[in-house]
Amino acid sequence: MDNEKWETFFMQNAKRLRHGIEVRERALELFEAGFGKRSVSSSLGIPVGTVEKWLYAYKAVGP
């Protein structure tokens, strides 16, 4: 999985991260596997609004 842009984007904001990069990487894996935002939210135990923001950022920055 090539997620350098994704990782760079979130590492720049690392001081304000509530969820670690590992959780975000897992979310990315689930998105790429075809899971929707509600499924990712449920699987990771995080609010769907948070997942929506990550998905938006992922689409904007790319894999």
PyMOL Python script that loads the backbone (N, CA, C, O; Angstrom):
from pymol import cmd

cmd.read_pdbstr("""\
ATOM      1  N   MET A   1       0.852  -1.175   0.000  1.00  0.00           N
ATOM      2  CA  MET A   1       0.000   0.000   0.000  1.00  0.00           C
ATOM      3  C   MET A   1       0.896   1.236   0.000  1.00  0.00           C
ATOM      4  O   MET A   1       1.793   1.364   0.834  1.00  0.00           O
ATOM      5  N   ASP A   2       0.646   2.138  -0.938  1.00  0.00           N
ATOM      6  CA  ASP A   2       1.420   3.378  -1.023  1.00  0.00           C
ATOM      7  C   ASP A   2       0.605   4.493  -0.399  1.00  0.00           C
ATOM      8  O   ASP A   2      -0.340   4.995  -1.008  1.00  0.00           O
ATOM      9  N   ASN A   3       0.966   4.879   0.811  1.00  0.00           N
ATOM     10  CA  ASN A   3       0.186   5.902   1.514  1.00  0.00           C
ATOM     11  C   ASN A   3       1.068   7.028   2.034  1.00  0.00           C
ATOM     12  O   ASN A   3       0.787   7.609   3.082  1.00  0.00           O
ATOM     13  N   GLU A   4       2.143   7.338   1.298  1.00  0.00           N
ATOM     14  CA  GLU A   4       3.068   8.372   1.757  1.00  0.00           C
ATOM     15  C   GLU A   4       2.389   9.726   1.906  1.00  0.00           C
ATOM     16  O   GLU A   4       2.604  10.425   2.896  1.00  0.00           O
ATOM     17  N   LYS A   5       1.567  10.100   0.923  1.00  0.00           N
ATOM     18  CA  LYS A   5       0.868  11.390   1.006  1.00  0.00           C
ATOM     19  C   LYS A   5      -0.075  11.417   2.197  1.00  0.00           C
ATOM     20  O   LYS A   5      -0.132  12.396   2.941  1.00  0.00           O
ATOM     21  N   TRP A   6      -0.807  10.334   2.364  1.00  0.00           N
ATOM     22  CA  TRP A   6      -1.761  10.208   3.478  1.00  0.00           C
ATOM     23  C   TRP A   6      -1.025  10.350   4.803  1.00  0.00           C
ATOM     24  O   TRP A   6      -1.444  11.104   5.681  1.00  0.00           O
ATOM     25  N   GLU A   7       0.065   9.626   4.935  1.00  0.00           N
ATOM     26  CA  GLU A   7       0.834   9.649   6.172  1.00  0.00           C
ATOM     27  C   GLU A   7       1.452  11.029   6.408  1.00  0.00           C
ATOM     28  O   GLU A   7       1.440  11.528   7.533  1.00  0.00           O
ATOM     29  N   THR A   8       1.985  11.639   5.366  1.00  0.00           N
ATOM     30  CA  THR A   8       2.576  12.972   5.489  1.00  0.00           C
ATOM     31  C   THR A   8       1.540  13.982   5.938  1.00  0.00           C
ATOM     32  O   THR A   8       1.803  14.807   6.813  1.00  0.00           O
ATOM     33  N   PHE A   9       0.363  13.916   5.338  1.00  0.00           N
ATOM     34  CA  PHE A   9      -0.717  14.836   5.689  1.00  0.00           C
ATOM     35  C   PHE A   9      -1.040  14.765   7.175  1.00  0.00           C
ATOM     36  O   PHE A   9      -1.165  15.795   7.836  1.00  0.00           O
ATOM     37  N   PHE A  10      -1.174  13.562   7.696  1.00  0.00           N
ATOM     38  CA  PHE A  10      -1.544  13.415   9.093  1.00  0.00           C
ATOM     39  C   PHE A  10      -0.370  13.590  10.047  1.00  0.00           C
ATOM     40  O   PHE A  10      -0.562  14.007  11.190  1.00  0.00           O
ATOM     41  N   MET A  11       0.825  13.283   9.604  1.00  0.00           N
ATOM     42  CA  MET A  11       1.977  13.479  10.475  1.00  0.00           C
ATOM     43  C   MET A  11       2.247  14.966  10.690  1.00  0.00           C
ATOM     44  O   MET A  11       2.772  15.355  11.733  1.00  0.00           O
ATOM     45  N   GLN A  12       1.892  15.799   9.712  1.00  0.00           N
ATOM     46  CA  GLN A  12       2.047  17.242   9.869  1.00  0.00           C
ATOM     47  C   GLN A  12       1.143  17.762  10.975  1.00  0.00           C
ATOM     48  O   GLN A  12       1.439  18.780  11.600  1.00  0.00           O
ATOM     49  N   ASN A  13       0.049  17.067  11.214  1.00  0.00           N
ATOM     50  CA  ASN A  13      -0.916  17.463  12.228  1.00  0.00           C
ATOM     51  C   ASN A  13      -0.886  16.523  13.431  1.00  0.00           C
ATOM     52  O   ASN A  13      -1.869  16.427  14.166  1.00  0.00           O
ATOM     53  N   ALA A  14       0.227  15.833  13.635  1.00  0.00           N
ATOM     54  CA  ALA A  14       0.319  14.776  14.645  1.00  0.00           C
ATOM     55  C   ALA A  14       0.035  15.255  16.065  1.00  0.00           C
ATOM     56  O   ALA A  14      -0.473  14.481  16.876  1.00  0.00           O
ATOM     57  N   LYS A  15       0.344  16.489  16.384  1.00  0.00           N
ATOM     58  CA  LYS A  15       0.138  16.966  17.747  1.00  0.00           C
ATOM     59  C   LYS A  15      -1.328  17.017  18.125  1.00  0.00           C
ATOM     60  O   LYS A  15      -1.665  16.947  19.307  1.00  0.00           O
ATOM     61  N   ARG A  16      -2.196  17.136  17.149  1.00  0.00           N
ATOM     62  CA  ARG A  16      -3.612  17.219  17.467  1.00  0.00           C
ATOM     63  C   ARG A  16      -4.386  15.944  17.115  1.00  0.00           C
ATOM     64  O   ARG A  16      -5.616  15.956  17.081  1.00  0.00           O
ATOM     65  N   LEU A  17      -3.686  14.870  16.861  1.00  0.00           N
ATOM     66  CA  LEU A  17      -4.344  13.610  16.529  1.00  0.00           C
ATOM     67  C   LEU A  17      -4.915  12.947  17.776  1.00  0.00           C
ATOM     68  O   LEU A  17      -4.212  12.757  18.769  1.00  0.00           O
ATOM     69  N   ARG A  18      -6.172  12.603  17.714  1.00  0.00           N
ATOM     70  CA  ARG A  18      -6.778  11.805  18.791  1.00  0.00           C
ATOM     71  C   ARG A  18      -6.556  10.333  18.552  1.00  0.00           C
ATOM     72  O   ARG A  18      -6.366   9.555  19.487  1.00  0.00           O
ATOM     73  N   HIS A  19      -6.582   9.963  17.292  1.00  0.00           N
ATOM     74  CA  HIS A  19      -6.411   8.567  16.907  1.00  0.00           C
ATOM     75  C   HIS A  19      -5.067   8.451  16.207  1.00  0.00           C
ATOM     76  O   HIS A  19      -4.739   9.247  15.328  1.00  0.00           O
ATOM     77  N   GLY A  20      -4.305   7.465  16.601  1.00  0.00           N
ATOM     78  CA  GLY A  20      -2.962   7.299  16.065  1.00  0.00           C
ATOM     79  C   GLY A  20      -2.932   6.985  14.582  1.00  0.00           C
ATOM     80  O   GLY A  20      -3.951   6.665  13.971  1.00  0.00           O
ATOM     81  N   ILE A  21      -1.753   7.084  14.029  1.00  0.00           N
ATOM     82  CA  ILE A  21      -1.572   6.823  12.607  1.00  0.00           C
ATOM     83  C   ILE A  21      -1.928   5.376  12.272  1.00  0.00           C
ATOM     84  O   ILE A  21      -2.368   5.091  11.158  1.00  0.00           O
ATOM     85  N   GLU A  22      -1.742   4.457  13.227  1.00  0.00           N
ATOM     86  CA  GLU A  22      -2.082   3.056  12.980  1.00  0.00           C
ATOM     87  C   GLU A  22      -3.576   2.893  12.722  1.00  0.00           C
ATOM     88  O   GLU A  22      -3.978   2.130  11.844  1.00  0.00           O
ATOM     89  N   VAL A  23      -4.397   3.610  13.485  1.00  0.00           N
ATOM     90  CA  VAL A  23      -5.850   3.540  13.306  1.00  0.00           C
ATOM     91  C   VAL A  23      -6.224   4.136  11.953  1.00  0.00           C
ATOM     92  O   VAL A  23      -7.084   3.602  11.252  1.00  0.00           O
ATOM     93  N   ARG A  24      -5.586   5.228  11.593  1.00  0.00           N
ATOM     94  CA  ARG A  24      -5.864   5.870  10.309  1.00  0.00           C
ATOM     95  C   ARG A  24      -5.424   4.983   9.149  1.00  0.00           C
ATOM     96  O   ARG A  24      -6.103   4.917   8.124  1.00  0.00           O
ATOM     97  N   GLU A  25      -4.296   4.304   9.304  1.00  0.00           N
ATOM     98  CA  GLU A  25      -3.845   3.384   8.266  1.00  0.00           C
ATOM     99  C   GLU A  25      -4.821   2.225   8.120  1.00  0.00           C
ATOM    100  O   GLU A  25      -5.104   1.779   7.008  1.00  0.00           O
ATOM    101  N   ARG A  26      -5.332   1.739   9.243  1.00  0.00           N
ATOM    102  CA  ARG A  26      -6.328   0.655   9.191  1.00  0.00           C
ATOM    103  C   ARG A  26      -7.589   1.134   8.490  1.00  0.00           C
ATOM    104  O   ARG A  26      -8.182   0.396   7.703  1.00  0.00           O
ATOM    105  N   ALA A  27      -8.001   2.365   8.768  1.00  0.00           N
ATOM    106  CA  ALA A  27      -9.166   2.937   8.091  1.00  0.00           C
ATOM    107  C   ALA A  27      -8.918   2.990   6.587  1.00  0.00           C
ATOM    108  O   ALA A  27      -9.804   2.659   5.799  1.00  0.00           O
ATOM    109  N   LEU A  28      -7.723   3.403   6.188  1.00  0.00           N
ATOM    110  CA  LEU A  28      -7.364   3.458   4.774  1.00  0.00           C
ATOM    111  C   LEU A  28      -7.442   2.077   4.140  1.00  0.00           C
ATOM    112  O   LEU A  28      -7.960   1.925   3.034  1.00  0.00           O
ATOM    113  N   GLU A  29      -6.932   1.079   4.834  1.00  0.00           N
ATOM    114  CA  GLU A  29      -7.004  -0.293   4.332  1.00  0.00           C
ATOM    115  C   GLU A  29      -8.453  -0.719   4.124  1.00  0.00           C
ATOM    116  O   GLU A  29      -8.784  -1.339   3.114  1.00  0.00           O
ATOM    117  N   LEU A  30      -9.312  -0.385   5.080  1.00  0.00           N
ATOM    118  CA  LEU A  30     -10.723  -0.757   4.965  1.00  0.00           C
ATOM    119  C   LEU A  30     -11.400  -0.017   3.816  1.00  0.00           C
ATOM    120  O   LEU A  30     -12.197  -0.606   3.084  1.00  0.00           O
ATOM    121  N   PHE A  31     -11.086   1.284   3.648  1.00  0.00           N
ATOM    122  CA  PHE A  31     -11.633   2.042   2.515  1.00  0.00           C
ATOM    123  C   PHE A  31     -11.224   1.390   1.200  1.00  0.00           C
ATOM    124  O   PHE A  31     -12.052   1.187   0.311  1.00  0.00           O
ATOM    125  N   GLU A  32      -9.942   1.066   1.087  1.00  0.00           N
ATOM    126  CA  GLU A  32      -9.425   0.468  -0.144  1.00  0.00           C
ATOM    127  C   GLU A  32     -10.013  -0.914  -0.392  1.00  0.00           C
ATOM    128  O   GLU A  32     -10.089  -1.360  -1.536  1.00  0.00           O
ATOM    129  N   ALA A  33     -10.426  -1.592   0.669  1.00  0.00           N
ATOM    130  CA  ALA A  33     -11.042  -2.914   0.540  1.00  0.00           C
ATOM    131  C   ALA A  33     -12.526  -2.817   0.184  1.00  0.00           C
ATOM    132  O   ALA A  33     -13.187  -3.831  -0.040  1.00  0.00           O
ATOM    133  N   GLY A  34     -13.043  -1.580   0.134  1.00  0.00           N
ATOM    134  CA  GLY A  34     -14.426  -1.399  -0.280  1.00  0.00           C
ATOM    135  C   GLY A  34     -15.421  -1.177   0.842  1.00  0.00           C
ATOM    136  O   GLY A  34     -16.625  -1.112   0.590  1.00  0.00           O
ATOM    137  N   PHE A  35     -14.951  -1.060   2.068  1.00  0.00           N
ATOM    138  CA  PHE A  35     -15.855  -0.813   3.183  1.00  0.00           C
ATOM    139  C   PHE A  35     -16.321   0.637   3.166  1.00  0.00           C
ATOM    140  O   PHE A  35     -15.571   1.533   2.777  1.00  0.00           O
ATOM    141  N   GLY A  36     -17.545   0.860   3.584  1.00  0.00           N
ATOM    142  CA  GLY A  36     -18.097   2.205   3.677  1.00  0.00           C
ATOM    143  C   GLY A  36     -17.741   2.859   4.997  1.00  0.00           C
ATOM    144  O   GLY A  36     -17.193   2.229   5.901  1.00  0.00           O
ATOM    145  N   LYS A  37     -18.068   4.144   5.082  1.00  0.00           N
ATOM    146  CA  LYS A  37     -17.693   4.902   6.280  1.00  0.00           C
ATOM    147  C   LYS A  37     -18.352   4.375   7.547  1.00  0.00           C
ATOM    148  O   LYS A  37     -17.736   4.406   8.613  1.00  0.00           O
ATOM    149  N   ARG A  38     -19.579   3.896   7.461  1.00  0.00           N
ATOM    150  CA  ARG A  38     -20.244   3.354   8.654  1.00  0.00           C
ATOM    151  C   ARG A  38     -19.595   2.043   9.106  1.00  0.00           C
ATOM    152  O   ARG A  38     -19.445   1.794  10.302  1.00  0.00           O
ATOM    153  N   SER A  39     -19.219   1.223   8.150  1.00  0.00           N
ATOM    154  CA  SER A  39     -18.545  -0.038   8.485  1.00  0.00           C
ATOM    155  C   SER A  39     -17.179   0.213   9.107  1.00  0.00           C
ATOM    156  O   SER A  39     -16.794  -0.448  10.071  1.00  0.00           O
ATOM    157  N   VAL A  40     -16.451   1.176   8.546  1.00  0.00           N
ATOM    158  CA  VAL A  40     -15.138   1.523   9.091  1.00  0.00           C
ATOM    159  C   VAL A  40     -15.299   2.066  10.503  1.00  0.00           C
ATOM    160  O   VAL A  40     -14.551   1.696  11.408  1.00  0.00           O
ATOM    161  N   SER A  41     -16.277   2.944  10.683  1.00  0.00           N
ATOM    162  CA  SER A  41     -16.557   3.531  11.994  1.00  0.00           C
ATOM    163  C   SER A  41     -16.845   2.443  13.022  1.00  0.00           C
ATOM    164  O   SER A  41     -16.287   2.440  14.119  1.00  0.00           O
ATOM    165  N   SER A  42     -17.706   1.541  12.656  1.00  0.00           N
ATOM    166  CA  SER A  42     -18.092   0.452  13.553  1.00  0.00           C
ATOM    167  C   SER A  42     -16.910  -0.468  13.862  1.00  0.00           C
ATOM    168  O   SER A  42     -16.707  -0.863  15.010  1.00  0.00           O
ATOM    169  N   SER A  43     -16.141  -0.802  12.843  1.00  0.00           N
ATOM    170  CA  SER A  43     -14.997  -1.700  13.019  1.00  0.00           C
ATOM    171  C   SER A  43     -13.922  -1.123  13.924  1.00  0.00           C
ATOM    172  O   SER A  43     -13.296  -1.843  14.701  1.00  0.00           O
ATOM    173  N   LEU A  44     -13.713   0.190  13.817  1.00  0.00           N
ATOM    174  CA  LEU A  44     -12.637   0.830  14.572  1.00  0.00           C
ATOM    175  C   LEU A  44     -13.108   1.472  15.865  1.00  0.00           C
ATOM    176  O   LEU A  44     -12.293   1.900  16.683  1.00  0.00           O
ATOM    177  N   GLY A  45     -14.428   1.541  16.056  1.00  0.00           N
ATOM    178  CA  GLY A  45     -14.969   2.123  17.278  1.00  0.00           C
ATOM    179  C   GLY A  45     -14.763   3.623  17.382  1.00  0.00           C
ATOM    180  O   GLY A  45     -14.509   4.155  18.462  1.00  0.00           O
ATOM    181  N   ILE A  46     -14.875   4.296  16.250  1.00  0.00           N
ATOM    182  CA  ILE A  46     -14.727   5.751  16.233  1.00  0.00           C
ATOM    183  C   ILE A  46     -15.961   6.373  15.595  1.00  0.00           C
ATOM    184  O   ILE A  46     -16.657   5.704  14.832  1.00  0.00           O
ATOM    185  N   PRO A  47     -16.246   7.630  15.888  1.00  0.00           N
ATOM    186  CA  PRO A  47     -17.449   8.266  15.348  1.00  0.00           C
ATOM    187  C   PRO A  47     -17.446   8.317  13.817  1.00  0.00           C
ATOM    188  O   PRO A  47     -16.404   8.504  13.189  1.00  0.00           O
ATOM    189  N   VAL A  48     -18.621   8.149  13.241  1.00  0.00           N
ATOM    190  CA  VAL A  48     -18.736   8.174  11.787  1.00  0.00           C
ATOM    191  C   VAL A  48     -18.318   9.534  11.226  1.00  0.00           C
ATOM    192  O   VAL A  48     -17.786   9.603  10.117  1.00  0.00           O
ATOM    193  N   GLY A  49     -18.547  10.601  11.965  1.00  0.00           N
ATOM    194  CA  GLY A  49     -18.119  11.930  11.520  1.00  0.00           C
ATOM    195  C   GLY A  49     -16.610  12.016  11.362  1.00  0.00           C
ATOM    196  O   GLY A  49     -16.110  12.664  10.442  1.00  0.00           O
ATOM    197  N   THR A  50     -15.895  11.369  12.253  1.00  0.00           N
ATOM    198  CA  THR A  50     -14.437  11.332  12.165  1.00  0.00           C
ATOM    199  C   THR A  50     -14.009  10.567  10.925  1.00  0.00           C
ATOM    200  O   THR A  50     -13.112  10.996  10.199  1.00  0.00           O
ATOM    201  N   VAL A  51     -14.646   9.446  10.686  1.00  0.00           N
ATOM    202  CA  VAL A  51     -14.336   8.639   9.511  1.00  0.00           C
ATOM    203  C   VAL A  51     -14.646   9.421   8.237  1.00  0.00           C
ATOM    204  O   VAL A  51     -13.895   9.345   7.265  1.00  0.00           O
ATOM    205  N   GLU A  52     -15.742  10.168   8.236  1.00  0.00           N
ATOM    206  CA  GLU A  52     -16.084  10.987   7.074  1.00  0.00           C
ATOM    207  C   GLU A  52     -14.987  12.003   6.782  1.00  0.00           C
ATOM    208  O   GLU A  52     -14.638  12.219   5.622  1.00  0.00           O
ATOM    209  N   LYS A  53     -14.444  12.625   7.818  1.00  0.00           N
ATOM    210  CA  LYS A  53     -13.354  13.596   7.638  1.00  0.00           C
ATOM    211  C   LYS A  53     -12.120  12.910   7.063  1.00  0.00           C
ATOM    212  O   LYS A  53     -11.465  13.449   6.171  1.00  0.00           O
ATOM    213  N   TRP A  54     -11.806  11.724   7.572  1.00  0.00           N
ATOM    214  CA  TRP A  54     -10.652  10.996   7.060  1.00  0.00           C
ATOM    215  C   TRP A  54     -10.860  10.620   5.601  1.00  0.00           C
ATOM    216  O   TRP A  54      -9.944  10.738   4.787  1.00  0.00           O
ATOM    217  N   LEU A  55     -12.066  10.168   5.270  1.00  0.00           N
ATOM    218  CA  LEU A  55     -12.363   9.783   3.897  1.00  0.00           C
ATOM    219  C   LEU A  55     -12.244  10.987   2.971  1.00  0.00           C
ATOM    220  O   LEU A  55     -11.709  10.874   1.868  1.00  0.00           O
ATOM    221  N   TYR A  56     -12.736  12.124   3.411  1.00  0.00           N
ATOM    222  CA  TYR A  56     -12.626  13.348   2.622  1.00  0.00           C
ATOM    223  C   TYR A  56     -11.147  13.694   2.403  1.00  0.00           C
ATOM    224  O   TYR A  56     -10.741  14.017   1.287  1.00  0.00           O
ATOM    225  N   ALA A  57     -10.356  13.625   3.462  1.00  0.00           N
ATOM    226  CA  ALA A  57      -8.925  13.924   3.357  1.00  0.00           C
ATOM    227  C   ALA A  57      -8.225  12.915   2.453  1.00  0.00           C
ATOM    228  O   ALA A  57      -7.365  13.287   1.654  1.00  0.00           O
ATOM    229  N   TYR A  58      -8.586  11.661   2.574  1.00  0.00           N
ATOM    230  CA  TYR A  58      -7.994  10.615   1.744  1.00  0.00           C
ATOM    231  C   TYR A  58      -8.280  10.877   0.273  1.00  0.00           C
ATOM    232  O   TYR A  58      -7.393  10.750  -0.571  1.00  0.00           O
ATOM    233  N   LYS A  59      -9.520  11.244  -0.032  1.00  0.00           N
ATOM    234  CA  LYS A  59      -9.883  11.530  -1.423  1.00  0.00           C
ATOM    235  C   LYS A  59      -9.176  12.779  -1.937  1.00  0.00           C
ATOM    236  O   LYS A  59      -8.811  12.849  -3.111  1.00  0.00           O
ATOM    237  N   ALA A  60      -8.982  13.762  -1.064  1.00  0.00           N
ATOM    238  CA  ALA A  60      -8.325  15.009  -1.465  1.00  0.00           C
ATOM    239  C   ALA A  60      -6.825  14.816  -1.681  1.00  0.00           C
ATOM    240  O   ALA A  60      -6.254  15.351  -2.632  1.00  0.00           O
ATOM    241  N   VAL A  61      -6.195  14.054  -0.797  1.00  0.00           N
ATOM    242  CA  VAL A  61      -4.749  13.873  -0.847  1.00  0.00           C
ATOM    243  C   VAL A  61      -4.371  12.692  -1.729  1.00  0.00           C
ATOM    244  O   VAL A  61      -3.349  12.715  -2.415  1.00  0.00           O
ATOM    245  N   GLY A  62      -5.204  11.665  -1.702  1.00  0.00           N
ATOM    246  CA  GLY A  62      -4.944  10.465  -2.491  1.00  0.00           C
ATOM    247  C   GLY A  62      -4.127   9.447  -1.719  1.00  0.00           C
ATOM    248  O   GLY A  62      -3.590   9.732  -0.650  1.00  0.00           O
ATOM    249  N   PRO A  63      -4.048   8.252  -2.288  1.00  0.00           N
ATOM    250  CA  PRO A  63      -3.306   7.178  -1.620  1.00  0.00           C
ATOM    251  C   PRO A  63      -1.809   7.412  -1.651  1.00  0.00           C
ATOM    252  O   PRO A  63      -1.046   6.598  -1.131  1.00  0.00           O
TER     253      PRO A  63
END
""", "prot")
cmd.dss("prot")
cmd.show_as("cartoon", "prot")
cmd.util.cbc("prot")
cmd.orient("prot")
